[in-house]
Amino acid sequence: SKAPVNVTVTGAAGQIGYALLFRIASGQLLGADTPVKLRLLEIPQAVKAAEGTAMELDDCAFPLLQGIDIFDDATKAFEGANVGLLVGARPRGKGMERGDLLQANGGIFKPQGEAINAGAADDIRVLVVGNPANTNALIAQSNAPDVPAERFTAMTRLDHNRALTQLAKKLGVSINDIKKLTIWGNHSATQYPDLFNAEVGGGNAAKAVGDQAWLENDFIPTVAKRGAAIIEARGASSAASAANAAIDHVFDWVNGTPEGDWTSAAIPSDGSYGVPEGLISSFPVVSREGKWEIVQGLEIDEFSRARIDASVNELVEERDTVRKLGLV
Ligand code: NAX
């Protein structure tokens, strides 16, 4: 039988953690034939709550779950980690400027990057969920110089999945009829969900919609502001859907994406599509042999170009801020 895979989850006692851990332990992250060991990282005040979640995991008697360890020390939590799901982050407080937010998160993601560098397994794959996810991933990556840069990614799969459903509803089609949708840029309100290269039933999605006003004034803002709409409706931010997207991201990274389709993930830019090299930006991606590859050769029209540039410029500003703060 296969050796267990060590999965480190930060922010394990939070609401995404609660939605995520049971799915990892049931085999949905890595596949039904892969045993897992969970390594949960929390701040000291939340360790007790993480222990409660671990009790419930025990009570599920998951056949694939071979152990749960709980830590309040990043160096220990990432020891031997094959997968790191970096969920815990510092939320934006009242009156907090973006620089303050980035600095506060630097205090989390810098030491976690160092911990990954020091002790993670050679095949470590990192997905950052905690916001601002792209730049947090950049901070962790910059502080893990011995780990290949490509192993640090940030999550835009929830945005991708949100866009799939909005388009399917608009056209009255199934999710399964939609292919090649892309989220470009930052996981923020500037993100650009692109229908011009997407397909519905084999035809062009933007043409099938045939309604530029809907695309600009309805579709794009609905996808980009969905997180706020969930908070408004639920009184709490997206949790189960975020956990689901994290599962999708890692599963595809490990197991590959289907032929004839692609997905969206924020990965280090190689300069493709004019995105400055090194920025962790969302692209159309396929996963082959355990690696993300950016889909090449897509046509980017003027409308898309402006949207992509706006989101990428925001990432450049975030990078410049964390550079000044000495975090990268
Ligand atoms: P919660 O506040 O419920 O949980 C966060 C947990 O992280 C807490 O238990 C806290 O104690 C822990 N934590 C804080 N600092 C830590 C540290 N240094 N080490 C380990 N644990 C630490 O938030 P939750 O709703 O679970 O959301 C977590 C993060 O996901 C937030 O940053 C949120 O903004 C982000 N999201 C990202 C999404 C995406 O698509 N990329 C969507 C969903 C979500 O909004």
Residues whose N, C-alpha, C, O or C-beta is under 5 A from the ligand:
A	BS01	NAX	T10 G11 A13 G14 Q15 I16 G17 L41 E42 I43 A46 V87 G88 A89 I108 V129 G130 N131 A133 M155 L158 H187 S237 S238 A242
